Amino acid sequence: GMPVMDAVFLGACVAISSTMVVAKVFVERPPEPRVRELVFGVLVVQDLAAIVLVAGLTAVAAGAGLSPEVLGTTLLKLLGLLVGLTVAGLFIVPRLVRFLADRGSTETLLVGAIALCFVLASLAEQMGYSVALGAFLAGTLVAEAGRTHRIEELVHPVRDLFAAVFFVSVGMSVDPMLALDHLGLSLLVAAVVIVAQFLAVSTAGILSGNGVRRSVTAGLSLGQIGEFAFIIAAIGVNAGVVGDYLQPVVVTVAVLTAFTTPLMVRASDRLANAVDHALPRPLQTFASLCESWFETVRQATPAPEKRSHLRNTAIVITIDGVALAGLWILVSRFRGELLVWIDARLPAAALPWGLLLILGTALLSLPLVIALLRSARRAGHLLAERVIPTRAPGAVDPGQAPRRVFVVALQSMVVLAVGAPIVALTAPFLGAPWGLMALTILTVGLAVLFWRSATNLQGHVRAGATALVELLEKQMAQEHTPAALPTGDELLPGLGTTARVLLSETDWAAGRTLAELHVRALTGATILAIARSGETTAMPSGHDRLEIGDALLLAGAEHAVAAARQLLATGPEQTSAIDEPS
């Protein structure tokens, strides 16, 4: 029952996480480097999106409304402003900052950096945009001077001062009684923020090869709203386009989520274990192997022609996406004129021309959608072949199952990455339900295909594990057994690093079940087999208990296998984070 304008501003407020809260939580509880990299990478993207939201909603609050023409014009003006100020600023600001840093005093450098921030913030305000846009652009230009660390040290106390003033001013603008009156809405919005950020970031993290534990930790770390939410809410309230209750609700949600974020991060390991156990076995196997696949993609050096093919495919995907969005925007924008033109040419034909126009546009869009899906699949094949090279024609290809599921996963990621912006761009013209419906149909179809591929992968891994078990038994019969299994990749391509671990009486894992160890959730590695007294169990379950003298077959990314070794030996309390090689 919320008005449309209130819902738009509230949605923009809850879409951006708080960099300040996350930074404070990470100071008190430092994460491993890959989690920090993932979280701050998401925060950078969110901050860029926040700048666009602030600019667009400023125009809406000024009386432009939600008309497609005004929103499109606003975004084009914003793009022109950013490009113009960035190009002009790159010729002036970095040189000025370097001059002040190399020849001026510390006080002069500090005053110069702050003055640049104020000047660009004032310029952005004079042009009808938020001061946050100018401040963000000033920081970007100052960073290009190459004196970032020195300037950060100087500005840090000033930042803390202005942060305190900012939050005090926000608190003074809130009526406590109004916040209490809408406490139920605030609690609901806070729950939505935590759950939505967790699901979105965790799912994207797992699909991009960050593993269950890192992805879950990142999702829980971003479950709050912050500085940009206050700015967006203030824009709407001050302009009178939203209810006065919105700002107290946003502040209450920010306070609640600021308290829950540290608690969620502390519980991330337990929740990661729960998520890992709740996943079906095919998805568990995929999440574990996906880490090693993306690690191989990052480390691989493709041939120049392969790199050129991937770049050309990305260009084709971009062109198809722009053409698809442009087609629907043009038809929607000139729909009235087209119907008038058709009625003038065919006055006697009483047909539902509006419906026929939509169907005709859908038919014209079909080749673009098919081309987009094919290009996405082509990009998936090019990346998958870096991990699991294809065999010669006619030869047995044991890597077909893992390659297929990797291709489908990459194809789904590309479709979502292209489809979501298309839906956002066309929503003002077509309405959000139509675009979301089309994207949902595509997503469901790809999800079904992915599930079938993941199920085939599970059977492939089980069969390959049985073959690797035979190698394990042969190695156990030898006195000097190497830790690595160099022939594992021949039997099971795409498995990543395979290694054998022999449990001794001093190992922490001896006497514990696999469910108690949480090896896959904590490290990303998988235990493919357990060999004991001449008997071998392939793909053991969580109820299997480890004993002294057991030989374990591990598989996964290289850093995951190393972390699993340390976990088995010392336990989770003493296990240090082993990051993947750069």
Beta strands, then each sheet from edge to edge (+ up, - down):
strand 1: 497-502
strand 2: 526-532
strand 3: 535-538
strand 4: 551-556
sheet 1: 1+ 4- 2+ 3-
end
